[in-house]
Structure formats: C-alpha cells, structure tokens
Amino acid sequence: MTRTLLVALTLVSGCDLLNGDGDVTETPIDPTCAGEPADLNGDWTISGTGCRQGCVDEKLNSDNVQFSVGQLLLNQTSGGTLALGGAPTFTDAKISLANARVSGACVAFTINETGIGAKASRGLTSYVFDGDVQPGGTIVGTFEFDGPGPCHGNGRFTADKTR
C-alpha cells in the first residue's frame, strides 16, 4: 500500500492567534504527562492554523496560514518513542520525523521537510508540534515552524487518527 504525506500551507486573511508578544495566545490545556503513553499507532491527519512572518517573499507572510498533513503513519514503541511507518516519498520533498515521544497524554514531535529535485532550493522546513491527547483520542496543541529560508511562524493544531 502506498502512503503519502502532504504538507500544504494555504494563505487566508485575518488571524487572532498571536498576542502582541508574538506568542501563541494560550488556550488552557492542562496535560497529564504521567502514566502509560497514549497509543498513537496508526494513520493520522494533522491540520492547523497559525501565522507566518519573516519571509523574503512578502506574499508568504500572513496572519493566517492554514496547513494539513495527511496519511502520516506512526509506529510507537512500548517506551513511547514514535517513528514513521514507512518512508513517505515525493517527487519534490523528503519527510522525516524527529524528537518524537509520548509521555502519558503528552505528545511532542518534529516533522522535517527538505526540498529535493526542482524544489531543492527550498531548503529545510521544520514543524515542531507539542500537544495533548484528549478524551476520544484527538490530539490538540501548538506548533512552531522555521523555513523555508527565514520564514517562521506558530499556531494551533489538531490531529485525528484515521485508522
């Protein structure tokens, strides 16, 4: 079975996620990180909204960036470490998972995307996710990203298990 991962960023107007300090406006999430790691084995989709700034190409700067990651297969060890189940392949990007761990209901991971082929000049973009597993299994939390180039941003995300 072929698995694909799509990281797509879409610009739309208007954003109220960032406060005046450039930090994500806090929505109360009081995670319980103690206990056995939540079971995250399976296919996941991730979506979110945030803000992007610092890009050389002004068209990429936005107060409201929407993104989605589809068909991300995660394998989890008994100790709570996460790994990609199979290597996602694309014609224009290489995807890897780093610093992925689960502790109780707390989840943190990084998705690195490197442009290849015609998109090699795009360089590295790193998405850092930090969230909490909610009753019912959905993960909610915050994310930050750097790249491509000097672009950076942050916001909130939701991840849902598809199977």
C-alpha positions as CSV (number, residue, x, y, z in Angstrom):
1,M,0.0,0.0,0.0
2,T,1.4,3.4,-0.9
3,R,1.2,6.0,1.8
4,T,1.5,9.7,1.1
5,L,2.1,12.7,3.3
6,L,1.1,16.1,2.2
7,V,2.2,19.2,4.0
8,A,0.3,22.1,2.5
9,L,0.2,25.7,3.6
10,T,-2.5,28.0,2.4
11,L,-2.7,31.7,2.9
12,V,-6.0,33.3,4.0
13,S,-6.7,36.6,5.6
14,G,-7.2,37.5,9.2
15,C,-5.7,36.0,12.4
16,D,-6.2,36.3,16.1
17,L,-3.9,33.5,17.2
18,L,-0.9,35.7,18.2
19,N,-0.8,38.1,21.0
20,G,1.3,41.3,20.9
21,D,4.4,39.5,22.1
22,G,4.4,37.1,19.1
23,D,3.5,34.2,21.3
24,V,0.6,31.8,20.7
25,T,-2.5,33.0,22.7
26,E,-2.9,30.4,25.4
27,T,-6.0,28.1,25.4
28,P,-6.0,26.3,28.7
29,I,-4.6,22.8,28.2
30,D,-3.5,21.1,31.4
31,P,-1.9,17.9,30.3
32,T,-1.3,14.9,32.5
33,C,2.0,13.5,31.4
34,A,2.2,10.8,34.0
35,G,1.2,7.2,33.4
36,E,1.4,4.9,30.4
37,P,1.9,6.6,27.0
38,A,-1.3,7.0,25.0
39,D,-1.5,4.6,22.0
40,L,-0.7,6.6,18.8
41,N,0.0,3.6,16.5
42,G,-1.9,4.2,13.2
43,D,-2.6,6.7,10.4
44,W,-3.1,10.3,11.4
45,T,-4.1,13.6,9.7
46,I,-3.0,16.9,11.2
47,S,-4.4,20.3,10.5
48,G,-3.9,23.7,11.9
49,T,-3.9,27.5,11.7
50,G,-1.2,29.9,12.5
51,C,0.8,33.0,11.5
52,R,3.9,33.2,9.3
53,Q,6.4,36.1,9.1
54,G,10.0,36.9,8.2
55,C,9.8,35.6,4.6
56,V,11.8,37.3,1.9
57,D,8.9,36.8,-0.4
58,E,6.3,39.1,1.2
59,K,3.4,37.0,-0.4
60,L,4.3,34.2,2.0
61,N,3.9,36.4,5.1
62,S,0.4,36.1,6.5
63,D,-1.6,36.5,9.8
64,N,-3.5,33.3,9.0
65,V,-1.7,30.3,7.5
66,Q,-3.7,27.0,7.3
67,F,-1.9,23.7,6.9
68,S,-2.7,20.0,6.6
69,V,-0.7,16.8,6.9
70,G,-2.4,13.7,5.5
71,Q,-1.7,10.0,5.9
72,L,1.0,10.1,8.5
73,L,1.6,6.5,9.6
74,L,3.1,6.4,13.1
75,N,4.6,3.4,14.9
76,Q,5.1,3.6,18.6
77,T,7.4,1.6,20.9
78,S,6.3,0.5,24.4
79,G,8.5,3.3,25.8
80,G,6.6,6.0,23.9
81,T,9.0,6.7,21.1
82,L,7.4,7.4,17.7
83,A,8.7,6.6,14.2
84,L,7.3,6.9,10.7
85,G,5.8,3.6,9.5
86,G,7.5,3.5,6.1
87,A,9.3,6.4,4.4
88,P,7.0,8.9,2.7
89,T,8.2,9.6,-0.8
90,F,7.5,12.6,-3.0
91,T,9.0,14.0,-6.2
92,D,9.8,17.3,-4.5
93,A,10.3,16.7,-0.8
94,K,11.9,14.3,1.7
95,I,10.0,14.0,5.0
96,S,11.4,12.8,8.3
97,L,10.2,12.6,11.9
98,A,12.5,13.6,14.8
99,N,12.3,14.1,18.6
100,A,9.0,12.1,18.6
101,R,7.8,11.0,22.0
102,V,4.7,10.3,24.0
103,S,4.5,10.6,27.8
104,G,1.1,9.8,29.2
105,A,-1.3,12.1,27.3
106,C,1.5,14.5,26.2
107,V,2.8,14.3,22.7
108,A,5.7,16.1,21.1
109,F,7.3,15.6,17.6
110,T,9.1,17.4,14.8
111,I,8.4,16.9,11.1
112,N,11.3,18.0,8.8
113,E,10.6,18.6,5.2
114,T,13.6,19.1,2.8
115,G,13.1,20.1,-0.8
116,I,14.6,17.8,-3.5
117,G,14.9,17.9,-7.3
118,A,13.3,21.0,-8.7
119,K,12.4,22.2,-5.1
120,A,15.9,21.7,-3.7
121,S,16.4,25.4,-3.4
122,R,13.5,25.5,-1.0
123,G,15.8,24.0,1.8
124,L,14.6,22.7,5.1
125,T,11.3,23.5,6.9
126,S,10.9,22.1,10.4
127,Y,7.5,21.9,12.1
128,V,7.6,21.3,15.9
129,F,4.4,20.0,17.5
130,D,3.5,19.9,21.2
131,G,0.1,18.6,22.2
132,D,-2.2,16.6,24.5
133,V,-4.3,13.6,23.7
134,Q,-7.9,14.4,24.5
135,P,-10.7,12.0,25.6
136,G,-11.7,10.3,22.3
137,G,-8.1,10.3,21.0
138,T,-7.8,13.6,19.2
139,I,-4.6,15.5,19.8
140,V,-4.7,19.3,20.2
141,G,-1.8,21.6,20.8
142,T,0.6,24.2,19.5
143,F,3.1,24.2,16.7
144,E,6.1,26.3,15.6
145,F,7.9,26.2,12.3
146,D,11.1,27.5,10.7
147,G,11.5,27.7,6.9
148,P,11.7,27.8,4.1
149,G,14.6,30.2,4.4
150,P,14.0,32.9,7.0
151,C,10.2,32.2,7.2
152,H,8.9,31.3,10.7
153,G,5.6,31.0,12.5
154,N,3.4,29.3,15.0
155,G,-0.2,28.4,15.8
156,R,-2.5,25.7,16.9
157,F,-3.1,22.2,15.5
158,T,-5.5,19.2,15.8
159,A,-4.5,15.6,14.9
160,D,-7.1,12.9,14.2
161,K,-6.5,9.1,14.0
162,T,-8.0,7.8,10.7
163,R,-7.3,4.1,11.4
